[in-house]
């Protein structure tokens, strides 16, 4: 590693009513790969957006080669030598590869764009990355992996000093990832400073020289990768003290699973989402999917609900092989799914509580079998009373409810479909402690009294420990451990996430 080329000092970023970043420092040296890590809400992206001119900073300094900079737009940041390649490639699919590399900087001859020169230089540039493609073809002819490498090539062509890679491997397979890493190591040799953001622990430890950890918009610390054990990294990210792991009274809450299997997954695979997962879910079981953000928890849930399809392996429900090619087929197999983002994927804000509750059942019944209004009223009132949803009346717009009550409405929506498997993805995020406790107890009660199978996903380790009888630990879109009963503890979960380290 070389000299420090970028220094961010005492960075604050305030949005109306929220302090997103508080007194954050960050350093980048030439010829290094430096990872910024943190759980959901750590504000990694906000820090990057301050650096690249998407957001103005409220306090602090940013210096590049000891000169303070004030980029007001990503284009200004790019002019200063700071280039970003996002997970979703931000190039123009309808233009050729060569046009994308030179867009806005086309060489000219006699006042006209010199297409021959553009194509020649693009071909030569890509050859340095061992990419042999026809640069005159439009970008949409090539897979995401090639598009990302073209975006990196463009950054090299504009003589970027700093390259920011935001989740660059999330849509790549193993071979494509290796190829990308080869290119990154080559750029290191050219003394480029690289900021690498990823949730894949193995990749971080394979590639990165240093790690900066953020939690809740504050700096936890900066560490040399080889000196930071994985389990300690996980502890710092989630805010747990390994020396003071608390035990919880688990016995009173847990359900006792039946011997009867509801679902069995054998070696299922979904490209870019999940690798070779084996999974069994018994009736009356509350099973947790644990892991850091990006580990494959939500992706697994979406596969079980037919949002994403498996391309390899076998899925069985009640011992019968099934293909859940869409959510409707999953609903017909009595599977229900409460998504992670209730505002974007769950509620329809301008509809009433009643409308939102009957939505899934109406979809299941079909558009030509309209649920009578009186039955809608009965179902809505029963759910409001059962789940203690605080509303002025059933016709109140759901967008005017608190987050916790919105969450209860979504759960009610699925309960009236009488599912055998209920998937709860982050059901307690952003709601008050009392409602959190109610939802946890409800998950256990449904398993105990109704024999329902429940998949419970949460970033809060403590509630997973209190609620689940079995935990599937995921890392880098793979199942890495299965923990049951008395083995379920914060320490064992963190060890499994970190790869078995003590």
C-alpha positions as CSV (number, residue, x, y, z in Angstrom):
1,X,0.0,0.0,0.0
2,X,1.1,3.6,-0.7
3,X,0.4,7.0,0.5
4,X,-3.0,8.1,1.9
5,X,-4.8,9.7,-1.1
6,X,-8.3,10.2,0.5
7,X,-9.1,11.5,4.0
8,X,-12.7,12.0,5.2
9,X,-12.7,13.6,8.7
10,X,-15.6,14.2,11.1
11,X,-18.3,13.7,8.5
12,X,-21.8,14.5,9.5
13,X,-24.9,14.1,7.3
14,X,-28.3,15.3,8.6
15,X,-31.6,14.6,6.9
16,X,-34.8,16.2,8.3
17,X,-35.2,14.8,11.8
18,X,-32.4,12.2,11.4
19,X,-28.6,12.4,11.8
20,X,-27.5,9.7,9.4
21,X,-23.8,10.1,9.8
22,X,-22.1,11.3,13.0
23,X,-18.4,12.2,13.2
24,X,-17.3,9.5,10.7
25,X,-13.6,9.2,9.6
26,X,-12.4,7.3,6.6
27,X,-9.0,6.9,4.9
28,X,-7.9,5.3,1.6
29,X,-4.4,4.6,0.5
30,X,-3.1,4.2,-3.1
31,X,-2.8,0.5,-4.1
32,X,-5.2,-0.9,-1.5
33,X,-8.6,-2.4,-1.4
34,X,-10.5,-1.0,1.6
35,X,-13.9,-2.4,2.6
36,X,-16.7,-0.4,4.3
37,X,-18.8,-2.8,6.3
38,X,-21.9,-2.6,8.5
39,X,-25.4,-4.0,8.9
40,X,-28.5,-2.6,7.3
41,X,-28.9,1.0,8.6
42,X,-25.2,1.5,9.2
43,X,-25.2,4.3,6.5
44,X,-22.5,2.9,4.3
45,X,-24.2,4.2,1.2
46,X,-24.7,7.6,2.7
47,X,-21.0,7.9,3.3
48,X,-20.3,6.9,-0.3
49,X,-22.9,9.4,-1.5
50,X,-21.3,12.2,0.5
51,X,-18.0,11.3,-1.1
52,X,-19.4,11.2,-4.7
53,X,-21.4,14.4,-4.5
54,X,-24.9,12.9,-4.3
55,X,-25.4,14.4,-0.8
56,X,-23.7,17.6,0.5
57,X,-22.1,17.0,3.9
58,X,-23.3,19.0,6.9
59,X,-19.9,19.0,8.7
60,X,-16.4,17.7,8.2
61,X,-13.7,17.7,5.5
62,X,-12.9,15.6,2.4
63,X,-9.4,15.9,1.0
64,X,-8.0,14.2,-2.1
65,X,-4.2,14.3,-2.4
66,X,-4.2,16.8,0.5
67,X,-6.5,19.2,-1.3
68,X,-10.0,19.7,0.1
69,X,-12.8,18.9,-2.4
70,X,-16.5,19.8,-2.6
71,X,-18.1,17.6,-5.3
72,X,-21.7,18.7,-5.8
73,X,-22.6,16.0,-8.3
74,X,-21.3,12.5,-9.3
75,X,-20.0,14.0,-12.5
76,X,-17.9,16.5,-10.5
77,X,-16.6,13.6,-8.4
78,X,-15.7,11.7,-11.6
79,X,-13.8,14.7,-12.9
80,X,-11.8,14.7,-9.7
81,X,-10.9,11.1,-10.3
82,X,-13.6,9.3,-8.1
83,X,-15.5,6.7,-10.1
84,X,-18.3,4.4,-8.9
85,X,-19.5,1.1,-10.3
86,X,-22.8,0.1,-8.7
87,X,-24.5,-3.3,-8.3
88,X,-27.0,-2.1,-11.0
89,X,-24.7,-1.1,-13.8
90,X,-25.4,2.5,-14.6
91,X,-24.4,2.5,-18.3
92,X,-26.6,2.8,-21.4
93,X,-27.7,-0.6,-22.7
94,X,-28.8,0.7,-26.1
95,X,-25.4,2.1,-26.9
96,X,-22.4,0.1,-28.0
97,X,-19.6,-1.0,-25.6
98,X,-17.2,1.5,-27.2
99,X,-19.8,4.3,-26.9
100,X,-20.3,3.5,-23.2
101,X,-16.6,3.6,-22.5
102,X,-16.1,7.0,-24.2
103,X,-19.5,8.6,-23.7
104,X,-19.1,12.4,-23.2
105,X,-15.3,12.2,-24.1
106,X,-15.4,11.0,-27.7
107,X,-12.2,11.7,-29.7
108,X,-12.9,13.8,-32.8
109,X,-11.3,14.2,-36.2
110,X,-12.1,17.2,-38.4
111,X,-14.9,18.1,-36.0
112,X,-16.6,14.7,-36.2
113,X,-16.6,11.8,-33.8
114,X,-13.7,9.4,-34.7
115,X,-15.5,6.1,-34.5
116,X,-12.5,4.1,-35.7
117,X,-10.4,5.5,-32.9
118,X,-13.1,4.9,-30.3
119,X,-13.5,1.3,-31.3
120,X,-9.8,0.6,-31.5
121,X,-9.0,2.1,-28.1
122,X,-11.9,0.3,-26.5
123,X,-10.8,-3.0,-27.9
124,X,-7.2,-2.4,-26.7
125,X,-8.4,-1.3,-23.2
126,X,-10.6,-4.4,-22.8
127,X,-7.7,-6.6,-23.9
128,X,-5.7,-5.4,-20.9
129,X,-8.5,-7.0,-18.8
130,X,-8.5,-10.2,-20.9
131,X,-11.9,-9.4,-22.3
132,X,-12.3,-10.2,-26.0
133,X,-15.7,-9.0,-27.2
134,X,-17.1,-7.0,-30.2
135,X,-17.1,-3.4,-28.9
136,X,-19.4,-2.3,-31.7
137,X,-22.3,-4.4,-30.2
138,X,-24.8,-2.8,-27.9
139,X,-24.2,-3.3,-24.2
140,X,-27.4,-5.3,-23.7
141,X,-25.9,-8.2,-25.7
142,X,-23.6,-9.0,-22.8
143,X,-24.2,-10.5,-19.3
144,X,-24.1,-8.4,-16.1
145,X,-20.5,-9.7,-15.3
146,X,-19.2,-8.3,-18.6
147,X,-21.2,-5.0,-18.2
148,X,-19.6,-4.5,-14.8
149,X,-16.1,-5.0,-16.2
150,X,-16.9,-2.5,-19.0
151,X,-17.9,0.0,-16.3
152,X,-14.6,-0.6,-14.5
153,X,-12.7,-0.3,-17.9
154,X,-14.5,3.1,-18.3
155,X,-13.2,4.2,-14.9
156,X,-9.7,3.3,-15.9
157,X,-10.0,5.1,-19.2
158,X,-11.1,8.3,-17.4
159,X,-7.9,8.0,-15.3
160,X,-9.8,7.4,-12.0
161,X,-7.7,7.6,-8.8
162,X,-10.4,6.0,-6.7
163,X,-12.7,3.2,-7.8
164,X,-15.8,2.5,-5.6
165,X,-17.3,-1.0,-6.1
166,X,-20.8,-1.3,-4.5
167,X,-21.9,-4.9,-4.2
168,X,-20.1,-5.8,-7.5
169,X,-20.4,-9.6,-7.0
170,X,-24.0,-10.0,-5.9
171,X,-25.2,-11.0,-9.4
172,X,-22.0,-12.9,-10.4
173,X,-21.3,-16.6,-10.3
174,X,-18.1,-18.0,-8.9
175,X,-16.0,-17.9,-12.1
176,X,-17.2,-14.4,-12.9
177,X,-16.2,-13.3,-9.4
178,X,-12.7,-14.8,-9.8
179,X,-12.3,-12.9,-13.0
180,X,-13.4,-9.6,-11.4
181,X,-11.0,-10.2,-8.5
182,X,-8.1,-10.7,-11.0
183,X,-8.9,-7.3,-12.5
184,X,-9.1,-5.6,-9.1
185,X,-5.7,-7.0,-8.2
186,X,-4.3,-5.6,-11.4
187,X,-5.8,-2.2,-10.6
188,X,-4.1,-2.4,-7.2
189,X,-0.7,-2.8,-8.9
190,X,-1.5,0.4,-10.8
191,X,-1.8,2.2,-7.4
192,X,-5.5,2.8,-7.7
193,X,-7.3,3.1,-4.4
194,X,-10.4,0.8,-4.3
195,X,-13.3,1.0,-1.9
196,X,-15.1,-2.4,-1.9
197,X,-18.6,-2.8,-0.4
198,X,-19.9,-6.3,0.0
199,X,-21.7,-8.5,2.5
200,X,-19.7,-11.6,1.5
201,X,-17.3,-12.2,4.4
202,X,-15.1,-14.7,2.5
203,X,-14.6,-12.2,-0.4
204,X,-13.7,-9.4,2.1
205,X,-11.0,-11.5,3.7
206,X,-9.7,-12.7,0.3
207,X,-9.5,-9.3,-1.3
208,X,-9.3,-6.4,1.2
209,X,-6.4,-4.9,3.0
210,X,-8.3,-2.9,5.5
211,X,-11.9,-2.8,6.9
212,X,-13.8,0.2,8.2
213,X,-16.9,-0.7,10.2
214,X,-19.9,1.6,10.6
215,X,-22.9,1.0,12.9
216,X,-25.9,3.2,13.1
217,X,-24.1,6.0,11.2
218,X,-21.1,6.1,13.6
219,X,-17.6,4.8,13.2
220,X,-16.8,1.6,15.1
221,X,-13.2,1.5,13.9
222,X,-10.7,0.9,11.2
223,X,-8.8,-2.5,11.1
224,X,-6.2,-4.4,9.2
225,X,-8.0,-7.3,7.7
226,X,-5.5,-10.0,8.7
227,X,-5.6,-8.8,12.3
228,X,-9.4,-8.9,12.7
229,X,-10.9,-12.3,13.3
230,X,-14.1,-12.9,11.4
231,X,-16.1,-13.5,14.6
232,X,-14.9,-10.2,16.1
233,X,-15.9,-8.5,12.8
234,X,-19.4,-9.9,13.1
235,X,-19.6,-8.9,16.8
236,X,-18.6,-5.3,16.0
237,X,-21.1,-5.1,13.1
238,X,-24.0,-6.3,15.1
239,X,-23.0,-4.5,18.3
240,X,-22.6,-7.5,20.6
241,X,-19.9,-7.9,23.2
242,X,-18.5,-11.4,23.0
243,X,-17.4,-11.3,26.6
244,X,-20.9,-10.5,27.9
245,X,-23.2,-12.8,25.8
246,X,-26.5,-13.0,27.7
247,X,-28.6,-16.1,28.0
248,X,-32.3,-15.8,27.6
249,X,-35.1,-17.9,29.1
250,X,-36.0,-19.9,26.0
251,X,-37.9,-22.8,27.4
252,X,-41.2,-21.0,28.1
253,X,-41.5,-19.7,24.6
254,X,-40.5,-22.5,22.3
255,X,-42.9,-24.6,20.3
256,X,-42.3,-28.4,19.9
257,X,-42.1,-29.4,16.2
258,X,-44.1,-32.4,14.9
259,X,-42.4,-35.3,13.3
260,X,-44.4,-34.6,10.2
261,X,-42.6,-32.7,7.4
262,X,-44.2,-29.9,5.6
263,X,-41.4,-28.9,3.3
264,X,-38.2,-30.5,2.2
265,X,-35.6,-28.8,-0.1
266,X,-32.7,-30.9,-1.5
267,X,-29.7,-29.1,-3.0
268,X,-31.8,-26.2,-4.3
269,X,-29.9,-23.5,-6.3
270,X,-31.0,-20.2,-7.7
271,X,-28.3,-18.4,-9.8
272,X,-27.0,-15.3,-7.9
273,X,-29.5,-15.9,-5.0
274,X,-28.8,-19.2,-3.3
275,X,-26.3,-22.0,-3.6
276,X,-27.0,-25.7,-2.9
277,X,-29.4,-25.4,0.1
278,X,-30.8,-28.3,2.0
279,X,-33.7,-27.5,4.3
280,X,-36.4,-29.3,6.2
281,X,-39.4,-27.6,7.8
282,X,-41.7,-29.6,10.1
283,X,-45.2,-28.8,11.1
284,X,-45.4,-26.7,14.3
285,X,-41.8,-25.6,13.9
286,X,-40.5,-22.0,14.1
287,X,-37.3,-22.1,12.0
288,X,-35.0,-19.0,11.8
289,X,-32.9,-17.9,8.9
290,X,-29.9,-16.1,10.4
291,X,-26.9,-14.3,8.8
292,X,-25.7,-10.9,8.0
293,X,-27.5,-8.7,5.5
294,X,-26.9,-10.1,2.0
295,X,-26.2,-13.6,3.3
296,X,-29.2,-15.1,1.4
297,X,-32.0,-14.9,4.1
298,X,-34.5,-13.0,2.1
299,X,-33.5,-14.8,-1.1
300,X,-34.3,-18.1,0.5
301,X,-37.7,-16.8,1.6
302,X,-38.5,-15.5,-1.9
303,X,-37.6,-18.9,-3.4
304,X,-40.0,-20.6,-0.9
305,X,-42.8,-18.2,-2.0
306,X,-42.1,-18.6,-5.8
307,X,-40.8,-15.1,-6.3
308,X,-37.5,-16.5,-7.5
309,X,-37.3,-19.9,-9.2
310,X,-34.8,-22.7,-8.5
311,X,-32.7,-23.8,-11.5
312,X,-31.4,-26.9,-9.8
313,X,-32.4,-29.3,-7.0
314,X,-35.7,-30.6,-5.7
315,X,-38.5,-29.0,-3.6
316,X,-41.2,-31.2,-1.9
317,X,-44.3,-30.2,0.1
318,X,-46.0,-33.1,2.0
319,X,-43.5,-35.4,0.2
320,X,-44.8,-34.4,-3.2
321,X,-42.4,-32.8,-5.6
322,X,-43.5,-29.2,-6.5
323,X,-42.4,-26.3,-8.8
324,X,-43.2,-23.0,-7.2
325,X,-42.9,-21.0,-10.4
326,X,-44.8,-17.9,-9.0
327,X,-46.4,-16.7,-5.8
328,X,-49.9,-17.8,-6.7
329,X,-48.7,-21.4,-6.9
330,X,-47.1,-21.0,-3.5
331,X,-50.4,-19.6,-2.1
332,X,-52.2,-22.6,-3.5
333,X,-49.8,-24.8,-1.5
334,X,-50.8,-22.8,1.6
335,X,-47.6,-20.7,1.9
336,X,-47.8,-17.1,3.0
337,X,-45.1,-14.4,2.9
338,X,-44.9,-11.1,4.8
339,X,-42.1,-9.2,3.0
340,X,-39.2,-7.3,4.5
341,X,-40.2,-3.8,3.3
342,X,-43.8,-3.3,4.4
343,X,-44.1,0.1,2.8
344,X,-42.9,-0.9,-0.7
345,X,-43.9,-4.6,-0.8
346,X,-46.6,-4.9,1.8
347,X,-49.2,-2.2,2.3
348,X,-51.2,-0.3,-0.3
349,X,-51.3,3.0,1.5
350,X,-54.3,4.5,-0.2
351,X,-56.6,1.5,0.6
352,X,-58.4,0.9,3.8
353,X,-57.4,-1.5,6.5
354,X,-60.3,-3.8,5.4
355,X,-59.1,-3.7,1.8
356,X,-55.5,-4.5,2.8
357,X,-56.6,-7.4,5.0
358,X,-58.7,-9.2,2.3
359,X,-56.2,-8.6,-0.5
360,X,-54.4,-12.0,-0.5
361,X,-57.6,-14.0,0.0
362,X,-59.3,-12.2,-2.9
363,X,-56.2,-12.8,-5.1
364,X,-56.4,-16.5,-4.2
365,X,-60.1,-16.7,-4.8
366,X,-59.7,-15.0,-8.2
367,X,-61.1,-11.8,-9.8
368,X,-64.4,-13.5,-10.7
369,X,-65.2,-14.7,-7.2
370,X,-65.6,-11.4,-5.4
371,X,-65.6,-11.7,-1.6
372,X,-69.0,-10.3,-0.4
373,X,-68.7,-7.1,1.6
374,X,-70.3,-8.5,4.7
375,X,-67.7,-11.3,4.8
376,X,-64.9,-8.7,4.3
377,X,-66.2,-6.8,7.3
378,X,-66.4,-9.9,9.4
379,X,-62.8,-11.0,8.4
380,X,-61.4,-7.5,9.0
381,X,-63.1,-7.1,12.4
382,X,-62.0,-10.6,13.6
383,X,-58.4,-9.8,12.7
384,X,-58.5,-6.3,14.3
385,X,-59.7,-7.9,17.5
386,X,-57.5,-10.9,17.4
387,X,-54.3,-9.0,16.7
388,X,-55.3,-5.9,18.7
389,X,-54.7,-3.6,15.7
390,X,-55.2,0.0,16.8
391,X,-57.5,1.7,14.2
392,X,-60.3,4.3,14.4
393,X,-62.3,1.8,12.3
394,X,-61.8,-0.8,9.6
395,X,-62.2,1.8,6.8
396,X,-59.2,3.9,8.1
397,X,-56.5,4.3,5.4
398,X,-53.6,1.9,6.3
399,X,-51.0,4.6,5.6
400,X,-52.2,6.5,8.6
401,X,-51.5,3.6,11.0
402,X,-48.2,3.2,13.0
403,X,-45.6,0.9,11.6
404,X,-46.4,-1.8,14.1
405,X,-50.1,-1.8,13.3
406,X,-49.3,-1.8,9.5
407,X,-47.3,-4.9,10.2
408,X,-50.1,-6.5,12.0
409,X,-52.5,-5.8,9.1
410,X,-50.0,-7.6,6.7
411,X,-49.9,-10.6,9.0
412,X,-53.7,-10.6,9.2
413,X,-53.8,-10.5,5.4
414,X,-52.0,-13.8,5.3
415,X,-53.6,-15.5,8.3
416,X,-57.1,-15.4,6.7
417,X,-55.7,-17.5,3.8
418,X,-55.2,-20.3,6.4
419,X,-51.6,-21.0,5.5
420,X,-49.6,-24.0,6.6
421,X,-46.3,-22.2,6.3
422,X,-46.0,-18.5,7.3
423,X,-42.8,-16.7,6.3
424,X,-42.0,-13.6,8.3
425,X,-39.2,-11.5,6.9
426,X,-38.0,-8.8,9.4
427,X,-41.5,-8.6,10.9
428,X,-40.4,-6.5,13.9
429,X,-38.2,-4.0,12.1
430,X,-38.9,-0.3,12.9
431,X,-41.7,-1.0,15.4
432,X,-42.0,-0.5,19.2
433,X,-40.8,-3.0,21.8
434,X,-44.3,-4.0,22.9
435,X,-45.5,-4.8,19.4
436,X,-42.2,-6.7,18.7
437,X,-43.0,-8.9,21.7
438,X,-46.6,-9.5,20.5
439,X,-45.4,-10.6,17.1
440,X,-42.7,-12.9,18.5
441,X,-45.3,-14.5,20.8
442,X,-47.8,-14.8,17.9
443,X,-45.3,-16.7,15.8
444,X,-44.7,-19.2,18.6
445,X,-48.5,-19.5,19.4
446,X,-49.4,-20.2,15.8
447,X,-46.8,-23.0,15.8
448,X,-48.0,-24.4,19.1
449,X,-51.7,-24.2,18.8
450,X,-52.4,-24.4,15.0
451,X,-49.5,-26.7,14.0
452,X,-48.4,-24.0,11.6
453,X,-44.8,-23.9,10.3
454,X,-43.2,-20.5,10.6
455,X,-40.0,-19.2,9.0
456,X,-38.7,-16.2,11.0
457,X,-36.1,-13.9,9.7
458,X,-34.6,-11.1,11.8
459,X,-31.4,-9.0,12.1
460,X,-32.0,-9.0,15.9
461,X,-30.2,-12.0,17.3
462,X,-32.0,-11.9,20.6
463,X,-35.4,-12.4,19.2
464,X,-34.3,-15.2,17.0
465,X,-32.9,-16.9,20.1
466,X,-36.1,-16.4,22.0
467,X,-38.4,-17.5,19.2
468,X,-36.8,-20.3,17.1
469,X,-36.4,-24.0,17.7
470,X,-33.9,-24.3,14.8
471,X,-31.7,-21.8,13.1
472,X,-30.3,-22.1,9.6
473,X,-27.1,-20.0,9.4
474,X,-26.4,-18.5,6.0
475,X,-23.2,-16.8,4.7
476,X,-22.5,-15.7,1.1
477,X,-25.8,-17.2,-0.1
478,X,-24.9,-20.7,1.3
479,X,-26.1,-22.6,4.3
480,X,-23.1,-22.9,6.6
481,X,-24.6,-24.3,9.8
482,X,-27.7,-25.6,11.4
483,X,-28.2,-25.0,15.2
484,X,-31.0,-26.5,17.3
485,X,-32.5,-26.2,20.7
486,X,-29.9,-25.6,23.5
487,X,-27.1,-24.9,21.0
488,X,-28.9,-21.7,19.9
489,X,-26.9,-18.8,21.5
490,X,-25.5,-15.5,20.3
491,X,-22.0,-16.9,20.5
492,X,-22.7,-20.0,18.4
493,X,-24.6,-17.9,15.8
494,X,-21.7,-15.4,15.5
495,X,-19.2,-18.2,15.3
496,X,-21.1,-19.9,12.5
497,X,-21.6,-16.6,10.6
498,X,-17.8,-16.0,10.9
499,X,-16.9,-19.4,9.6
500,X,-16.4,-21.4,12.8
501,X,-13.8,-19.1,14.4
502,X,-13.6,-18.9,18.2
